[in-house]
Amino acid sequence: MSRASPSFTCTACGASFRKWAGRCDACGAWNTIVEEKPLSAGAGPRALGARGRSIALGALAEADAAPPRQGSGMAELDRVLGGGLVAASAVLVGGDPGIGKSTLLLQAVAGFARQGMAALYISGEEAGAQVRLRARRLGLADAPVRLGTETSLRDILTTLETERPDLVVIDSIQTMWLDSVDSAPGSVAQLRAAAHELVSFAKRRGVSVILVGHVTKEGQIAGPRVIEHMVDTVLYFEGERGHQFRILRAVKNRFGPADEIGVFEMTGAGLAEVANPSALFLSDRGAPSPGAAVFAGIEGTRPLLTEIQALVAPSPLGTPRRTVVGLDGARLSTILAVLEARCAIPFAGMDVFLNVAGGLRVGEPAADLAVAAALLSAREDVALPADTVVFGEISLSGALRPVGQTENRLKEAEKLGFTRAIAPTRSKLGAGFGIEVQQMPDLTGFVGEVFGAG
């Protein structure tokens, strides 16, 4: 029997190689390539022609019952999960260090336990006294949650086999290690092995597993996405350290909609749910000022209004600065190029700063028109009306394209007291709106109508 050829993996980026090298060709890191052993040798190769067992096949038309869900008592968390936690599911929660992942999950596991689930919280990073201190500070000391502190995955799985809980939280997966894998905790091999064992246990025993994952400096969960492929749901906990708002965003969900968000506010007593995030994000708006535009966006199934702020100033540098917070920097460059090429409005020699108020990250193209409005307002030093919301996608030709869920955006704006909206032509509008909608065919018409230039 021939011996399997060795495999080498970069612990920084996860790239695979057939032989060892001092430098990773994929990410450029030095001394990060290690030999990776297979998870198990298996039963050995079968003889040529040996037959396996037949698998069960079914028709696509067969009707299956919806998977049972358990609510946590936290409406924002249940919304992101798609209506609650599905039994025997594996959930991965990632976020920057110190953003509040442990606080969120301690509140969540206490909520599930109070709803009747047998819940375990396994901490591999903090001592039991630290977790209990946080629980007392959050008012959760009386929750029926059992706590354990361990990093050996073999011991954890043995405990789970004995206790048979309904839910277990592992904080964090990077601290877990399996003695059958000859690699350091946190390496790609250990992460793959630990996640595989925990997800397999969840499916085999009907236990829901929530894993906490660290985030790299590139903003991705450590372990080069290998963990994300194994689990059913991937949630990112986002937010800026200087803001009290926190966003829980679903980027993958096999049991519900992706890109759904839940909004929380960090307080001294833990994370508080925000039932109306639009009102919260716009609560600090004062008198109309140049460089501010209110964008009517959609996050998952929820309409969300937020303020986009811009500052344009003469640059003393040879290469002007382009600083963006909460938006894609490449998208800003595209909008600036369209404004210059199609509307003859130059931004050369000017520093441009763009920010989404409240620490929210906006990724949908519908924000293009609001970004352009904020940029033009800052450049011309003209404030937009305080009762106006803006949304629409800008094409490279300068035309404005309609976006989805226009009615939901307008309803949310009307509910918050806005009386006027600027949207692209051909937007699907229903009847009965108490808000005036001004439709624009292209960016040139928008500039001429709103700012008196073109």
C-alpha positions in Angstrom: 0.0 0.0 0.0 1.5 3.3 -1.0 1.9 6.0 1.6 -0.1 9.2 1.2 1.9 12.1 0.1 2.4 14.8 2.8 0.4 18.0 2.7 1.6 21.4 3.9 -0.6 24.3 4.9 0.0 28.0 5.7 -1.3 28.8 9.2 -1.8 32.4 8.2 -3.9 32.1 5.1 -4.7 28.4 4.7 -3.0 27.9 1.3 -1.9 24.3 0.6 1.4 23.2 -0.9 2.9 19.8 -1.8 6.3 20.6 -0.1 7.6 22.8 2.6 8.8 26.3 1.9 10.1 29.1 4.2 7.7 31.7 2.6 4.1 31.4 1.6 3.6 32.3 -2.0 -0.1 33.2 -1.4 0.2 35.7 1.5 3.9 36.3 1.7 4.2 35.3 5.4 7.5 33.7 6.6 7.8 30.5 8.6 4.0 29.8 8.6 4.0 26.6 6.5 3.5 23.4 8.5 2.8 19.8 7.7 -0.8 18.9 8.0 -1.9 15.4 9.0 -5.3 14.0 7.9 -8.1 14.0 10.4 -8.2 10.1 10.5 -6.7 7.3 8.5 -10.2 5.8 8.0 -10.8 2.0 7.4 -8.1 1.8 4.6 -8.7 1.6 0.9 -11.1 -1.0 -0.4 -10.3 -3.6 -3.0 -11.0 -2.5 -6.5 -14.6 -3.3 -7.4 -15.8 -3.5 -3.8 -19.3 -2.2 -3.4 -20.6 0.3 -0.9 -24.1 0.6 0.5 -27.0 2.3 -1.3 -28.1 5.6 -0.1 -31.8 6.7 0.3 -33.1 8.9 -2.5 -36.2 11.0 -2.5 -38.2 13.3 -4.8 -37.9 17.0 -4.8 -41.7 17.3 -4.5 -41.7 15.6 -1.1 -43.0 17.9 1.6 -40.8 18.1 4.8 -41.9 19.8 8.0 -40.2 23.0 8.9 -37.4 22.5 11.4 -38.4 23.2 15.0 -37.0 26.5 16.4 -36.5 27.8 19.9 -36.7 31.5 20.7 -34.2 33.2 22.9 -36.4 36.0 24.2 -34.2 38.4 22.3 -36.2 39.5 19.3 -33.2 41.0 17.4 -31.2 37.7 17.8 -34.1 35.6 16.8 -34.7 37.8 13.7 -31.1 37.2 12.6 -31.3 33.5 13.1 -34.4 33.4 10.9 -37.0 33.0 13.7 -35.1 31.2 16.4 -32.4 28.6 16.9 -32.9 25.4 14.9 -32.3 22.2 16.7 -29.0 20.3 15.9 -27.6 23.4 14.1 -24.1 24.8 14.2 -23.8 28.6 14.4 -20.5 30.5 14.1 -20.3 34.0 15.6 -17.3 36.2 14.7 -16.3 39.7 15.6 -13.4 42.0 16.5 -11.7 41.5 20.0 -13.6 43.4 22.7 -16.7 44.1 20.5 -19.0 42.2 22.9 -19.2 38.6 21.5 -19.0 37.0 24.9 -21.5 39.4 26.4 -24.0 38.7 23.6 -23.7 35.0 23.8 -23.9 35.0 27.6 -27.1 36.9 27.3 -28.3 34.6 24.5 -27.5 31.3 26.3 -29.2 32.7 29.5 -32.3 33.5 27.4 -32.4 30.0 25.8 -32.0 28.4 29.2 -34.9 30.4 30.6 -37.0 29.2 27.7 -36.5 25.6 28.9 -33.3 24.5 27.0 -30.6 22.6 28.9 -27.6 24.9 28.1 -23.8 24.7 28.7 -21.3 27.5 28.4 -17.7 26.3 27.8 -15.1 29.0 28.1 -11.6 28.4 26.8 -10.3 31.9 27.2 -11.6 33.1 30.6 -11.6 31.6 34.0 -14.9 30.6 35.6 -14.7 33.5 38.1 -14.5 36.0 35.2 -17.5 34.5 33.5 -19.5 34.5 36.7 -18.5 38.1 37.4 -19.8 39.1 34.0 -23.0 37.2 34.6 -23.6 39.0 37.9 -23.0 42.4 36.2 -25.5 41.5 33.5 -28.1 40.3 36.0 -27.9 36.7 34.7 -26.5 34.9 37.8 -29.8 33.2 38.4 -30.1 31.8 34.8 -30.0 27.9 34.7 -26.8 27.8 32.7 -24.0 25.3 33.6 -20.5 26.7 33.1 -17.3 24.9 32.3 -13.7 26.0 31.5 -11.7 23.6 29.3 -9.7 23.6 26.1 -9.3 19.9 25.5 -11.9 18.9 22.9 -11.8 15.3 23.9 -12.8 16.1 27.5 -15.5 18.5 26.3 -17.0 15.9 24.0 -17.0 13.3 26.8 -18.8 15.8 29.0 -21.4 16.5 26.3 -22.0 12.8 25.8 -22.7 12.5 29.5 -24.7 15.6 30.0 -26.7 15.5 26.8 -27.6 19.3 26.7 -29.8 21.0 24.1 -27.4 23.8 23.5 -23.6 24.4 24.1 -21.6 27.5 23.5 -17.9 27.2 22.8 -15.9 30.4 23.5 -13.8 30.2 21.5 -13.0 27.7 18.8 -9.4 29.0 18.4 -8.6 27.8 21.9 -9.8 24.3 21.4 -7.2 21.5 20.7 -7.5 17.9 19.7 -4.7 15.6 20.9 -4.9 13.5 17.7 -3.7 16.5 15.6 0.0 17.3 15.9 -0.4 21.1 15.6 -0.7 24.1 17.9 -4.1 25.3 19.1 -5.4 28.0 16.7 -3.7 26.5 13.6 -5.7 25.6 10.5 -5.4 21.9 11.2 -6.6 22.2 14.8 -9.5 24.6 13.7 -10.6 22.2 11.0 -10.5 19.2 13.3 -12.2 20.9 16.2 -15.0 22.3 14.1 -15.5 19.0 12.3 -15.8 17.1 15.6 -18.2 19.6 17.1 -20.4 19.9 14.0 -20.5 16.1 13.7 -21.5 15.8 17.3 -24.3 18.4 16.8 -25.8 16.5 13.9 -25.4 13.1 15.5 -26.8 13.9 19.0 -29.3 16.7 18.1 -27.4 19.3 20.1 -27.3 23.0 18.9 -23.7 24.3 19.0 -22.7 28.0 18.9 -19.0 28.6 18.2 -17.2 31.9 18.8 -14.5 32.8 16.2 -11.8 35.4 16.3 -11.5 37.8 13.4 -8.2 38.5 11.6 -6.9 42.0 10.8 -8.5 41.6 7.3 -11.9 41.3 9.0 -12.5 37.6 8.3 -12.9 34.8 10.8 -9.5 33.2 11.5 -9.1 29.9 9.9 -9.3 31.0 6.2 -13.1 30.4 5.9 -12.6 26.7 6.5 -14.9 26.9 9.6 -17.6 28.9 7.7 -18.0 26.1 5.2 -18.8 23.6 7.9 -21.4 25.4 9.9 -25.1 26.1 9.1 -25.1 29.8 10.1 -22.4 32.5 10.2 -23.0 35.7 12.1 -20.7 38.7 12.3 -20.9 41.1 15.3 -19.9 44.5 14.0 -19.5 48.0 15.4 -17.1 50.8 16.1 -15.4 51.0 19.5 -16.3 54.7 19.7 -20.0 54.0 19.1 -22.5 52.3 21.4 -24.3 50.6 18.5 -23.6 47.0 17.6 -24.8 45.2 14.5 -25.3 41.4 14.4 -25.3 40.4 10.7 -26.1 37.1 9.1 -23.8 36.4 6.2 -24.8 32.7 5.8 -27.9 31.0 7.0 -29.2 27.6 5.8 -32.4 28.1 7.7 -33.3 31.7 7.0 -32.5 34.8 5.0 -28.9 36.0 4.7 -27.9 39.6 5.2 -30.4 40.0 8.0 -29.3 42.3 10.8 -30.1 42.8 14.4 -29.3 46.1 16.2 -28.1 46.4 19.8 -26.9 49.2 22.0 -24.0 48.6 24.4 -24.9 49.8 27.9 -23.5 49.3 31.3 -25.9 46.5 31.9 -25.0 44.7 28.7 -26.5 44.7 25.2 -29.9 46.3 24.9 -32.1 45.6 21.8 -33.0 48.4 19.5 -36.5 48.0 18.2 -36.4 51.0 15.9 -32.8 51.4 14.7 -33.7 54.1 12.1 -34.8 56.5 14.8 -31.7 55.7 16.8 -29.3 56.3 14.0 -30.9 59.6 13.2 -31.4 60.7 16.8 -28.3 63.0 16.9 -29.2 64.9 13.7 -29.4 68.7 14.3 -30.1 71.5 12.0 -29.4 70.9 8.2 -25.8 71.2 7.4 -23.8 70.8 4.2 -22.4 67.4 3.5 -25.2 65.3 5.1 -27.8 63.2 3.3 -30.3 60.7 4.7 -30.2 57.3 2.9 -33.2 55.0 2.9 -31.7 51.6 2.8 -32.6 47.9 3.3 -30.7 45.5 5.5 -32.1 42.0 5.1 -35.8 42.4 5.4 -35.7 45.5 7.4 -35.8 49.1 6.1 -33.2 51.3 7.8 -32.5 55.0 7.5 -29.1 56.4 8.2 -27.1 59.5 7.6 -24.2 59.7 5.2 -21.8 62.4 5.9 -19.2 63.9 3.6 -16.4 66.5 3.8 -14.6 68.0 0.8 -11.7 70.3 1.4 -8.7 71.6 -0.7 -5.8 69.2 -0.3 -2.2 70.4 0.5 -0.9 67.0 -0.8 0.1 66.1 -4.3 -2.2 63.0 -4.1 -5.6 63.9 -2.4 -6.8 61.7 0.4 -9.9 59.5 0.1 -11.0 58.3 3.5 -14.1 56.1 3.8 -15.8 54.7 6.9 -18.7 52.4 6.6 -18.7 52.2 2.8 -16.7 50.6 0.0 -13.8 52.8 -1.0 -13.8 51.5 -4.6 -17.5 52.5 -4.8 -16.6 56.1 -3.7 -13.9 56.3 -6.4 -16.4 55.2 -9.1 -19.0 57.8 -8.0 -16.3 60.6 -8.1 -15.3 59.5 -11.6 -18.9 59.5 -12.8 -19.5 63.0 -11.3 -16.4 64.3 -13.1 -17.0 62.5 -16.5 -20.7 62.9 -16.8 -21.5 66.0 -14.8 -18.2 68.0 -15.3 -17.8 68.4 -11.5 -14.1 67.9 -10.7 -12.8 66.7 -7.3 -9.1 66.8 -8.3 -7.0 68.5 -5.7 -9.6 68.0 -3.0 -9.5 65.7 0.0 -12.7 63.6 0.4 -13.9 62.1 3.7 -17.0 59.9 3.8 -18.7 58.4 6.8 -21.8 56.5 7.7 -23.2 57.8 11.0 -23.5 55.4 13.9 -20.9 52.9 12.9 -23.2 51.1 10.4 -21.7 49.5 7.3 -23.7 50.0 4.1 -23.0 47.7 1.2 -26.0 48.0 -1.2 -25.7 49.9 -4.5 -28.8 51.9 -3.6 -26.6 54.2 -1.5 -24.9 55.6 -4.6 -27.3 58.6 -5.0 -27.1 59.4 -1.3 -23.3 59.4 -1.5 -23.3 61.7 -4.5 -25.8 64.0 -2.8 -23.6 64.2 0.3 -20.5 64.9 -1.8 -22.1 67.6 -3.8 -23.7 69.2 -0.7 -20.2 69.3 0.9 -18.5 70.6 -2.2 -21.1 73.3 -3.0 -21.6 74.1 0.7 -25.4 73.7 0.3 -27.4 71.8 2.8 -30.1 69.4 1.7 -33.6 69.8 3.1 -33.9 68.1 6.5 -37.2 66.4 5.4 -35.7 64.6 2.3 -34.4 61.0 1.9 -32.3 59.9 -1.1 -31.7 56.4 -2.6 -30.8 55.1 -6.1 -28.0 53.3 -8.0 -25.7 55.2 -10.3 -24.5 53.5 -13.5 -21.3 54.3 -15.2 -23.2 56.2 -17.9 -24.6 58.5 -15.3 -28.1 57.1 -15.5 -30.0 56.3 -12.2 -31.3 52.8 -11.9 -34.3 51.8 -9.7 -33.7 49.6 -6.6 -35.7 47.0 -4.9 -38.2 47.4 -2.1 -38.9 51.0 -2.9 -42.3 51.0 -1.0 -40.7 49.7 2.2 -38.1 52.4 2.1 -40.8 55.1 1.6 -42.9 53.7 4.4 -40.1 53.8 6.8 -39.2 57.4 5.8 -42.8 58.5 6.2 -43.0 56.8 9.6 -40.1 58.9 10.8 -41.6 62.2 9.6 -39.9 62.7 6.2 -42.1 64.4 3.6 -40.0 64.1 0.4 -37.9 61.5 -1.3 -35.6 61.6 -4.3 -35.5 58.3 -6.3 -34.7 57.1 -9.8 -37.2 57.1 -12.6 -39.1 53.8 -13.1 -39.1 53.0 -9.4 -42.1 50.9 -8.5 -44.4 53.0 -6.4 -47.7 52.1 -4.9 -50.6 54.4 -4.1 -51.5 55.9 -0.7 -48.1 57.4 0.3 -48.1 60.5 2.3 -44.6 61.4 1.0 -43.7 63.3 -2.2 -41.5 61.3 -4.5 -39.3 63.2 -6.9 -38.0 60.9 -9.6 -34.8 61.6 -11.5 -33.7 60.0 -14.8 -30.0 60.6 -14.5 -27.3 62.1 -12.4 -27.1 65.3 -14.5 -30.8 66.0 -13.9 -30.3 65.4 -10.2 -27.4 67.9 -10.0 -29.3 70.5 -11.9 -32.6 70.1 -10.0 -31.2 69.9 -6.5 -28.0 72.0 -6.7 -28.9 74.3 -9.6 -26.0 73.2 -11.8 -25.5 70.7 -14.5 
